[in-house]
Amino acid sequence: MRHIFLQKGRQLFVDDFLINKTNLERTFHVPEPYKFNPVLEPKEEWEKTGIGALYAAPFSDGVWYDESERGFKMWYMAGAGNQYPSLENAFYTCYAESDDGIHWKKEFRDVIPDTNVVDCTIRDAATIWLDKMDRQPNKRYKMFLTNRRSEGKDSRLMLKYSSDGIHWSPPKAISGKIRDRFSAYFDPFQSRWVVSLRHETSDAIKTRTYATNVDPEKLVEGIGKSEEKFWFGPDGTEPRHPRFPEIHPGIYNFDVIAYESIYLGYYTIWQGPTNEMAEELGIHKRNEVILGFSRDGNSFSKTDHPVFFGVDETPGSWNYGNVQSYNGSPIVVGDFLYFYFSGRRRNDIMWDSHMSTGLARLRRDGFVSLRAEKEDGFLITNLFDFTGEFLFVNANMSKGILKVEVLNDQLEVIPGFSKDDCLPMCKNDTKYRIRWETKESLLSIASKSIVLKFYVEKGALFSFWFSPYITGESLGFTAGGGPALHWSGRDLPPDKD
């Protein structure tokens, strides 16, 4: 039996890392799209390009919940025809707010009066990162953006700062030459910034390179100057375009964020056709997003995972093609996770226009479940050390029963923590505290290495974790944040300093 190290946070069963033995069935889940999508559409004159195409959606960009100001915030790419009328395909950055994450308002700002434009740099992809842990107020918001040049083939990456997400500094760092489709993120497990970059092999296969540095300015300045390293390419498991199955898929983009104890990686899978063929046929290229997982920030798994954000080729659908993910997702809203993504509607203006933002919702921790349809389900974890006093689970036992047993390093039941001592869980709950008849907590065995054995009867298990708080905060990372969560981006009691 392996002795593993647990990161703080909720422990998800996205792989076999936690598991020594089980007969439970693993199922991958995808979020349910909001039935009234899109939640943000390009309806304003200042969101049009020079030829009238409409854009109001991410090219990574960012949707975050700001606990300090108690609101949802969205930055997105919009057509910049009003600002650059002589350019056919110019874009800049706009901003929207929401009280509930569903209904969004394009509040007027003073960057361009009577619009919600907040940055006028001609751009392609961008990342807006709400850096909740930066103690310098003027750097709380960080914008990495592609300053678009020569149709995206000779662009530069820029880094800007802001104290309010509205008024941005001049560029504080500029890279060497890059391709257009990049994404940036902060890795809180290793305290470093990472940029994920577009790369194409000699045979035109879309792959990813990356660069990393603890200092975001040094990171940007080093890109395009041989600082990048090859990361990964397609592995052959990616979905293919049903109309063009001969086209080999590529990795078009890769967004990453820390959630609880793991990394989430959003693979945008390009399935074709080429831009030239799409324009000739009057269709969109087919990009769909698959979710991957990692425990070290370098190796991500996605084999056989279902499409997480997909296209809908029904006539008139808002996400007919070219689906992209947002930075900052997911946002934790009560028992659910909110995800934002973009899609493009098919229309007669041009082949690649009318880009909107959609929402999808998933159970908290609900990426993967381990299920038992009968009475004899079990899961035995690997051996680990733990910190915390209370054991919590996220499980659906509305038609079943869950009990937990605690074993020592010899796989012997620790007195007082047997299956028979455990008070059964018989409900559906995303944060349920496990107790035993004579043991309200695990404080008496806090110095021991332990194994957990879950007994599952007709139910589904999503995660478990240890907390020092009877209220169940996990100390894990909360991704894009959420209402009633801690301002720091970690799952702590809201009133903790």
RAGI-V481001 format. One line per field, one symbol per residue. ss: DSSP state (~ for helix, > for strand, _ for the rest). burial: + if it has 24 or more other ideal C-beta (glycine too) atoms within 12 Angstrom, else -. A space follows every 50 residues. Layout:
ss->???
burial->???
This chain:
ss->__>>______>>______>>>>__>>>>___>>______>____~~~>__ ___>>>>>>>>>>>>>____>>>>>>>>>___________>>>>>>>>__ ___>>___>_____>_>>>___>>>>>>>>______~~~_>>>>>>>__~ ~~__>>>>>>>>__________>>>>>>____>>>>>____>>>>>>>>> _____>>>>>>>>__~~~~~~~______>>>>_________________> >>>>>>>>>>_>>>>>>>>>____~~~~~~~_____>>>>>>>>______ >_____>>>___________>>>>>>____>>>__>>>>>>>>>______ ____>>>>>>>>>____>>>>>____>>>>>_>>_____>>>>>>>____ >>>>>>>_____>________>__>__>>>>>>>_>__>___~~~____> >>>>>>>_>>>>>>>>>_________>>___________>_______
burial->---+-++++++++++-+++--+-+-+-++++-++--++++++-+-++++- --+++++++++++++++---++++++++++++++----++++++++++-- ++-+-+--+-++--++++++++++++++++++------++++++++++-- -+--++++++++-+++-++-+++++--++++++++++++--++++++++- ----+++++++++--++-++++++---+--++++---++-+-----++++ +++++++++++++++++++++++-+--+----+++++++++++++-++-+ ++--+-+++++++---+++++++++++++++++--++++++++++++--+ ++++++++++++++++++++++----++++++++-+-++++++++++--+ +++++++------+--+-+--++++--+++++++++--+-++--+---++ +++++++-+++++++++++--++++++++++++-++++++++-----
